[in-house]
Amino acid sequence: TTKIPGVGPGISAKLKELLTTGRIRELQKLRKLKTVSAARILGKIIGVGPKTIEDWTTRGIYNLPDLRRAIARGAVVLTHMQKCGLKYYTDLNTRIPRDEVTALGAIFEGLLKGIAPAITFTIAGSYRRGAAMSGDIDILVTQEAFDEDLLVKVADTLQADPLYIDSLSLGTERLTFLYM
């Protein structure tokens, strides 16, 4: 047995179990718990965090059908962001191929340059790291002088696009929106 600095006997035993059996029994047991399954499913809804999941599971909401029934009977009221997250759950949890990110980036760059021609535009995040698939598209925009109305202008312009769905958040430094 090799000692690994900072790894105690408990973690060491789990690593040995993983290396010899390909799994960890304790992890298998955890994955079967309804609350863990609920966290994995409900946590994929935009705007839903650990506290909301804990609240919902204490009320017997463990999956999307449970949530939809609770909404229908008025037991749960979602925020705007959560409503969008639930409505577009499948799309929002589907990875985006790199070539599609590139194509959408070109569309957004054209839109941004149409609003502010001197803007510097970069696709960041997993795309910039060379990933073949992305969970979302992160765009960094810089300009010589800060225009606190830039993102409002972008949101207004996006609303005229037939592929634009909705804005989830809008501030002076960040815009989060759904686009299909």
Buried (B, 14 or more C-beta within 10 A) or exposed (E): EEEEEEEEEEEBEBEEBEEEEEEBEEEEEEEEEEEBBBBEBBEBBBBBEEEBBEEBBEEEBBEBEBBEEBBEEEEBEBEEBBBBBBBBBEEBEEEBEBEEBEEBBEEBBEBBEEBBEEBEBEBEBBBEEEBEEBEBBBBEBEBEEEBEEBBBBBBEBBEEEEEBBBBBEEEEEEBBBBEE
